[in-house]
Amino acid sequence: MSSMHRRKFLGVAGAGAAAVSAAAVSTAGLSASAAAPAASSPARGAGMLHFRAETGLPGRPWPAYATAMAEGSIDLRSGTGFVATRVLAGQPGSRADIGLPGTSRLVRITTARASGNSVHLHGVVEDRSTLATGESARQNFVLDQAGGRFRAVIAGTEMSLALLPGTG
């Protein structure tokens, strides 16, 4: 296996981040609406759920060098919407917005079912070319509003993300 020099690695990482940024720009409309509170929004109509959640990677007790993030907009009446997941460079709250290559997924929600204080979301990844080998296009999420958590599989790992203040 050949070694890689630091400058070459940074060039490769920068090119990947640029590609992810370009993809993020194409979904900017989703990001702008997903930052709204998770409660019903009169501006968007009753029954709309908007949320944003994040957690640091790796998990405790180690210091976080990356942030797993999920944001979504769901119409609870029709049971449809979108959830975007990605992994960003930097600790939670850093607002670096540098996506790690191969970690972004846009999931079209096909079923949203409320059960107590939780909302169970089922959907399919829009761009299947982004999937890793063996990764399913079908995605399941749980939004626990009472516990302030969003459970998902991101970058092949099941994790629980904290809903940001004012969401959930």
C-alpha positions in Angstrom: 0.0 0.0 0.0 1.5 3.3 -1.0 1.8 6.2 1.4 0.0 9.5 1.0 1.6 12.8 1.7 -0.3 15.4 3.8 -0.7 17.9 0.9 -2.1 15.2 -1.4 -4.5 14.1 1.3 -5.7 17.6 1.9 -6.2 18.1 -1.8 -8.3 14.9 -2.0 -10.3 15.9 1.1 -10.8 19.4 -0.3 -12.1 18.1 -3.6 -14.6 15.8 -1.8 -15.8 18.6 0.4 -16.3 20.9 -2.6 -18.5 18.2 -4.2 -20.5 17.8 -1.1 -20.9 21.6 -0.8 -22.2 21.7 -4.4 -24.7 19.1 -3.5 -25.7 21.0 -0.4 -26.3 24.1 -2.5 -28.8 22.2 -4.7 -30.7 21.3 -1.5 -30.5 24.8 0.0 -34.3 25.1 -0.1 -34.6 22.1 2.2 -31.9 23.4 4.6 -33.6 26.8 4.9 -37.0 25.3 5.7 -35.6 22.6 8.0 -34.1 25.0 10.4 -37.6 26.2 11.5 -39.0 24.9 14.8 -40.5 21.4 14.9 -43.9 22.6 16.1 -46.7 23.3 13.6 -45.8 26.5 11.7 -48.7 28.8 10.7 -46.7 30.2 7.8 -46.4 26.7 6.3 -49.8 25.4 7.5 -51.0 23.2 10.3 -49.6 19.7 10.5 -46.1 20.6 9.3 -43.1 19.3 11.3 -39.7 20.9 11.0 -36.6 19.8 12.9 -32.8 19.9 13.1 -30.7 17.5 15.2 -27.0 16.9 15.7 -24.5 15.0 17.8 -20.7 14.9 18.0 -18.5 12.2 16.6 -16.9 10.1 17.9 -19.1 9.6 21.0 -18.1 10.3 24.6 -15.6 10.1 26.2 -13.6 11.2 23.2 -13.6 14.8 21.9 -15.8 15.4 18.9 -14.0 16.2 15.6 -17.1 15.8 13.4 -20.8 16.4 13.6 -23.6 14.1 12.5 -26.6 16.2 11.5 -30.2 15.5 10.4 -32.8 18.1 9.3 -36.2 17.6 7.9 -39.6 18.9 6.9 -42.6 16.6 7.2 -46.2 17.0 6.4 -47.9 14.9 9.1 -51.3 15.0 7.3 -50.1 13.4 4.1 -47.2 11.5 5.8 -44.6 12.8 3.3 -41.6 15.0 3.3 -37.8 15.0 3.3 -35.0 14.2 5.8 -31.4 15.2 5.0 -28.5 13.6 6.9 -24.8 14.3 6.7 -21.6 14.4 8.6 -19.7 17.7 8.9 -16.1 18.4 9.8 -15.8 20.1 13.2 -17.4 19.8 16.6 -21.2 20.5 17.1 -22.0 24.2 16.9 -18.9 25.1 14.9 -21.0 25.9 11.8 -18.1 24.9 9.5 -20.5 23.5 6.9 -17.8 21.3 5.4 -19.4 18.0 4.6 -17.4 14.8 4.7 -17.5 13.0 1.3 -20.0 10.1 0.9 -22.0 10.9 4.0 -24.9 13.0 2.6 -28.3 11.4 2.1 -31.5 13.0 1.0 -34.4 10.7 2.0 -37.9 11.1 0.6 -40.3 10.3 3.4 -43.2 8.1 2.2 -44.8 7.3 5.6 -45.0 9.3 8.8 -46.8 7.8 11.7 -47.3 9.4 15.1 -47.3 7.2 18.1 -47.6 9.0 21.5 -44.7 11.5 21.6 -42.8 9.9 18.8 -43.1 10.1 15.0 -41.9 7.1 13.0 -40.6 8.0 9.6 -40.1 5.6 6.7 -38.6 6.6 3.4 -36.2 6.0 0.5 -32.9 7.6 -0.5 -33.4 9.8 -3.5 -29.9 9.4 -5.1 -29.0 5.7 -4.8 -25.6 6.4 -6.3 -24.5 7.8 -2.9 -25.2 4.5 -1.1 -22.2 2.5 0.2 -22.0 -1.2 -0.8 -24.6 -3.1 1.1 -26.4 0.0 2.3 -30.2 -0.1 2.0 -32.1 2.6 0.1 -34.9 2.2 2.6 -34.4 4.3 5.7 -36.3 4.4 9.1 -36.1 7.3 11.6 -37.7 8.0 15.0 -38.3 11.5 16.2 -38.8 11.4 20.0 -40.3 14.8 20.8 -40.6 14.1 24.6 -37.0 12.9 24.9 -35.6 15.5 22.4 -33.9 12.8 20.3 -33.8 11.8 16.7 -32.7 8.2 16.0 -31.2 7.3 12.6 -28.5 5.3 10.9 -25.9 7.8 9.6 -22.7 6.8 7.9 -23.5 3.1 8.6 -23.8 3.7 12.4 -27.0 3.8 14.4 -27.0 6.9 16.5 -29.2 9.2 18.6 -29.0 12.9 17.8 -30.1 15.7 20.1 -32.9 17.9 18.7 -31.7 21.5 18.7 -33.5 24.0 20.9 -36.8 25.1 19.6 -37.3 21.9 17.6 -38.9 18.5 18.2 
